[in-house]
Amino acid sequence: MVKYIYQNDGYPHFFWDKTEILNILTNTASLQGRFLGKMQQFGFGIQQDAMLNALTEEITRSSEIEGEILNSEQVRSSLAVHLDINISKETVPSYRIEGVVRTVMDAVQNFKKPLSKKRLFGWHASLFPTGFSGMNSIRTGKFRDGGMQIVSNRYGQDSVYYEAPAAKFVPGQMADYLEWFNTDGNENPLLKAAVSHLWFVIIHPFEDGNGRLTRTISEMLLARAENTSLRFYSMSAQIQKEKKGYYQILEQTTTGGLDITAWLKWFFECLCRSIETSEEAAGNVIRKAVFWQRNALVVKNKTQQDIINRLFDGFQGNLTSGKVAKIYKISQDTATRLLTDLVEKGLFKVQGGGRSTHYILK
């Protein structure tokens, strides 16, 4: 019979190999500090653009881990309003996406505030504003009142790989968790983020949305670790890339003893990879800023400016005259003239031919 981590004597007093963790923790903090320092050298506009990109990734990938695909343009549009960034407003966010964005923004902008049961309930209700998860009615803004099993399909059949504590234990366990969370002890803030992530997963206090809330809380604690609400990397984006490994280490840890050394190593290694990936993405934001410094007087047409910004911001698929016509509600001839003009100015290159003709930044 499987023994879950919360069934061990001494739970929730986790422990780890301090020597092994100290080395990787030091390296992680150093990488985090260097990246933050690099980004703080740039102007406010570049920082805001980089943050917009990182938070868009964080929100969309966190939901994607759970199998839910959010419209990234709607997420970006909603975030732009919260960050007071002026971008194209053709995309109107759904009420559902507004709720998800409000949750994450409250966590990262108000990272110094205590995490209370009331605040958690508000976040949970914002994730499910209609009271439904997909087609299923769920209990929102309250702890679950039933059992919680995590099931995976292996070899063609469903199997339970984790069963959370019974509902009657959730209020007490969450009270312990929140007391620890809000107590200023001697814990390293990065270490606290890693332990907090695991502990919340163990309790699984809600009927749905536990993974997304776990990662939202991690963002809040990472902001505390850096003592800034500026977010330039997305750990959820990295977890999505390594989803199989993420679930494997969680299963290994939640069905083991109280030694969580392996989990802590995985968390910090994943965080490092997240920062390294985001350094590359930040480079694109900087290239965008340099581009406009050089070409602000060359491109005066507002539609052309927006087309170029969409390419820098990660336009999905190939940029064609047909897509431009549809996005801006103009004729295809007008769209072709706008794109051809950018080619003649030496800013775009034509790729393909015939129906496959599309445009890229030169």
C-alpha positions in Angstrom: 0.0 0.0 0.0 1.3 3.4 -1.0 2.3 5.7 1.9 1.9 9.4 1.2 4.3 12.1 2.5 1.7 13.5 4.9 1.2 10.1 6.5 4.8 10.2 7.8 5.4 10.9 11.5 6.7 14.4 11.9 4.9 15.9 8.8 5.1 18.7 7.8 8.7 19.0 9.2 10.5 18.5 5.9 14.3 18.2 5.8 17.0 18.1 3.2 20.8 17.8 2.6 21.9 21.3 3.6 25.3 21.0 2.0 24.0 19.8 -1.3 21.2 22.3 -1.5 23.4 25.3 -0.4 25.5 25.0 -3.5 22.7 25.0 -6.0 20.8 27.6 -4.0 23.8 29.9 -4.1 24.1 29.4 -7.9 20.4 30.1 -8.4 20.4 33.3 -6.4 23.5 34.5 -8.2 21.9 33.9 -11.6 18.7 35.5 -10.5 20.6 38.6 -9.2 22.7 39.0 -12.4 19.6 38.8 -14.7 17.7 41.2 -12.6 20.6 43.6 -12.5 21.0 43.4 -16.2 17.3 44.2 -16.8 17.4 47.1 -14.4 20.1 48.8 -16.6 17.5 49.4 -19.3 14.8 52.0 -19.4 11.3 51.7 -18.1 9.8 51.0 -21.5 12.1 48.0 -22.2 11.4 46.7 -18.7 7.6 47.0 -19.2 7.8 45.2 -22.5 9.9 42.4 -21.1 7.5 42.1 -18.1 4.5 42.0 -20.4 6.1 39.1 -22.4 7.1 37.2 -19.3 3.7 37.4 -17.6 1.9 36.5 -20.7 4.1 33.4 -20.8 3.5 32.7 -17.1 -0.2 32.9 -17.3 -0.7 31.0 -20.6 1.8 28.2 -19.8 0.5 27.7 -16.2 -2.9 27.0 -17.6 -1.5 24.9 -20.4 0.2 22.6 -17.9 -3.4 21.8 -16.7 -4.6 21.2 -20.2 -6.4 24.5 -20.7 -5.4 26.7 -23.6 -5.9 30.4 -23.0 -5.9 33.0 -25.9 -2.5 34.6 -25.5 -3.5 37.8 -27.3 -6.4 38.2 -24.8 -4.0 37.6 -21.9 -1.5 40.1 -23.3 -4.3 42.7 -23.8 -5.5 42.3 -20.2 -2.0 42.5 -18.8 -1.2 45.6 -20.8 -4.1 47.4 -19.1 -2.8 46.4 -15.6 0.7 47.5 -16.6 -0.5 50.7 -18.2 1.1 49.7 -21.5 -0.4 51.1 -24.8 -0.8 48.2 -27.2 -3.3 47.4 -30.0 -6.8 47.0 -28.5 -8.4 44.8 -31.2 -8.5 41.9 -28.8 -10.9 42.2 -25.9 -10.2 39.8 -23.0 -12.9 37.4 -21.8 -14.2 37.7 -18.3 -12.5 34.4 -17.5 -9.1 35.7 -18.6 -9.5 38.9 -16.7 -10.0 36.9 -13.6 -6.8 34.8 -14.2 -4.8 38.0 -14.9 -6.2 39.8 -11.8 -5.1 36.8 -9.7 -1.5 36.8 -10.9 -1.2 40.6 -10.8 -2.3 40.7 -7.2 0.3 38.1 -6.3 3.2 39.8 -8.0 2.3 43.5 -7.4 1.3 42.9 -3.7 3.9 40.3 -2.9 4.6 41.9 0.5 1.1 41.4 1.7 0.3 38.4 3.9 -1.3 35.4 2.2 -4.6 34.9 4.0 -7.4 32.4 3.6 -9.7 35.2 2.4 -7.1 36.2 -0.3 -6.7 32.6 -1.5 -10.5 32.2 -1.7 -10.6 35.4 -3.8 -8.0 34.1 -6.1 -9.7 30.8 -6.5 -13.1 32.5 -7.3 -11.4 34.7 -9.9 -10.0 31.6 -11.6 -13.5 30.2 -12.0 -15.8 33.2 -12.2 -18.8 31.2 -13.6 -18.5 28.4 -10.9 -17.6 25.9 -13.6 -14.4 24.1 -14.6 -15.1 23.1 -18.2 -18.5 21.5 -18.1 -18.4 20.7 -14.4 -19.8 22.8 -11.6 -17.2 23.2 -8.8 -17.0 24.6 -5.3 -15.3 28.0 -5.7 -13.8 30.4 -3.1 -13.9 27.6 -0.5 -11.8 24.6 0.4 -12.9 21.3 -1.1 -15.4 19.2 0.9 -14.6 15.9 -0.8 -11.7 13.6 -1.6 -9.0 14.5 -4.1 -7.2 11.9 -6.2 -4.6 12.6 -8.9 -5.1 10.1 -11.7 -2.9 9.4 -14.8 -3.4 7.0 -17.7 -0.7 4.5 -17.9 -0.5 1.5 -20.2 -4.1 2.2 -21.3 -5.7 2.3 -17.9 -6.2 5.0 -15.2 -4.2 4.7 -12.0 -4.1 6.9 -8.9 -0.6 8.2 -8.3 -1.5 10.6 -5.4 -4.4 11.0 -3.0 -4.5 14.2 -1.0 -5.4 14.4 2.7 -9.1 13.9 3.5 -11.2 17.1 3.3 -11.7 17.2 7.1 -7.9 17.8 7.5 -7.6 20.6 4.9 -8.6 23.6 7.1 -6.1 22.6 9.8 -3.3 21.8 7.4 -3.9 25.1 5.5 -3.9 27.0 8.8 -0.4 25.5 9.5 0.7 26.3 6.0 -0.5 30.0 6.1 1.0 30.5 9.5 4.4 29.3 8.2 4.0 31.3 5.0 3.4 34.5 6.8 6.1 34.1 9.5 9.3 35.9 8.9 11.8 33.2 9.9 15.3 32.6 8.9 14.4 30.7 5.7 16.1 31.8 2.5 13.2 33.3 0.3 14.1 31.1 -2.6 14.1 28.0 -0.4 10.7 29.1 1.0 9.3 29.3 -2.6 10.4 25.7 -3.3 9.0 24.3 0.0 5.8 26.3 -0.4 5.2 25.0 -3.9 5.5 21.4 -2.7 3.5 21.8 0.5 0.5 23.4 -1.3 0.5 20.5 -3.9 0.5 18.0 -1.0 -2.6 19.6 0.6 -4.4 20.2 -2.7 -7.0 22.3 -0.8 -9.4 23.1 -3.7 -11.6 21.1 -5.9 -9.8 22.4 -9.0 -7.1 25.0 -9.8 -4.6 23.8 -7.3 -1.7 23.7 -9.8 -2.3 27.2 -11.1 -2.6 28.6 -7.6 0.6 26.8 -6.5 2.5 28.4 -9.3 0.9 31.8 -8.6 2.1 31.5 -5.0 5.6 30.6 -6.3 5.6 33.8 -8.4 4.6 35.8 -5.3 7.5 34.3 -3.3 10.0 34.8 -6.2 9.0 38.4 -6.2 9.7 38.6 -2.5 13.1 36.9 -3.0 14.0 39.7 -5.5 12.1 42.4 -3.5 10.5 43.7 -6.7 7.2 43.2 -8.6 9.1 43.3 -11.9 8.9 39.8 -13.4 11.2 39.1 -16.3 11.0 35.3 -16.5 8.4 32.6 -16.4 8.9 29.4 -14.4 5.6 28.0 -15.6 6.9 28.2 -19.2 9.9 26.1 -18.2 7.7 23.7 -16.2 5.5 23.2 -19.3 8.6 22.3 -21.3 9.6 19.8 -18.6 6.1 18.7 -17.6 6.9 15.0 -17.6 9.8 15.5 -15.3 7.7 17.9 -13.1 5.0 15.3 -12.5 7.6 12.6 -12.0 9.4 14.5 -9.2 6.2 15.4 -7.6 5.0 11.8 -7.6 8.3 10.6 -6.2 8.3 13.2 -3.5 4.7 13.0 -2.4 4.9 9.2 -2.1 8.1 9.2 -0.1 9.5 10.3 3.2 10.1 13.8 4.6 13.5 14.2 2.9 12.7 16.6 0.0 16.3 17.1 -1.3 15.5 15.7 -4.7 12.5 18.1 -5.1 14.5 21.1 -4.1 17.2 20.3 -6.6 14.7 19.9 -9.4 13.0 23.2 -8.5 16.1 25.3 -8.4 17.5 23.6 -11.6 14.3 24.3 -13.4 14.3 27.9 -12.1 17.8 28.4 -13.5 16.8 27.1 -16.9 13.8 29.4 -16.8 16.1 32.5 -16.2 18.5 31.4 -18.9 15.7 31.0 -21.4 14.2 34.4 -20.5 17.6 36.1 -21.0 17.2 35.2 -24.7 13.6 36.5 -24.8 14.7 39.7 -23.1 17.2 40.1 -26.0 14.3 40.3 -28.4 12.7 43.1 -26.4 16.0 45.0 -26.5 16.3 44.4 -30.3 12.7 45.8 -30.6 13.7 49.0 -28.7 16.9 49.4 -30.9 14.8 48.9 -34.0 12.4 51.8 -33.1 15.3 54.0 -32.1 16.6 53.7 -35.6 13.4 53.6 -37.6 10.8 55.7 -35.7 10.9 58.3 -38.5 10.9 55.8 -41.2 7.7 54.1 -40.2 5.0 56.7 -39.5 2.0 54.7 -40.4 0.2 53.4 -37.3 -0.9 50.1 -38.9 2.6 49.4 -40.1 4.0 50.2 -36.6 1.6 47.7 -35.1 2.4 45.0 -37.6 6.1 45.3 -36.8 5.4 45.2 -33.0 3.3 42.0 -33.5 6.2 40.3 -35.2 8.6 41.3 -32.4 6.0 40.1 -29.8 5.7 36.7 -31.3 3.2 36.7 -34.1 1.7 33.2 -34.4 2.3 31.6 -37.8 3.4 33.4 -41.0 2.6 37.1 -41.6 0.6 37.2 -44.9 -1.4 40.0 -46.5 -4.5 38.0 -45.9 -3.9 37.9 -42.2 -3.1 41.6 -42.1 -6.4 42.4 -44.0 -8.4 40.3 -41.5 -6.7 41.7 -38.4 -7.1 45.4 -39.4 -10.3 45.0 -41.4 -8.8 46.4 -44.6 -8.8 45.2 -48.2 -6.1 42.7 -49.2 -4.8 45.2 -51.8 -4.3 47.7 -49.0 -2.6 45.1 -46.8 -0.3 44.2 -49.7 0.6 47.8 -50.3 1.5 48.3 -46.6 3.7 45.2 -46.5 5.3 46.0 -49.9 6.2 49.5 -48.6 8.0 48.0 -45.7 9.9 45.7 -48.0 10.9 48.7 -50.2 12.1 50.5 -47.0 14.4 47.6 -46.3 12.6 46.5 -43.2 10.9 43.4 -44.4 11.9 40.5 -46.6 9.5 38.4 -48.7 9.5 34.7 -48.2 7.9 32.0 -50.3 5.8 32.7 -53.4 2.2 32.5 -54.6 -0.2 31.5 -51.9 2.8 30.8 -49.6 4.1 34.4 -49.8 4.7 35.9 -46.3 6.9 38.5 -44.7 9.5 38.6 -42.1 11.6 41.3 -40.4 14.9 41.8 -42.3 
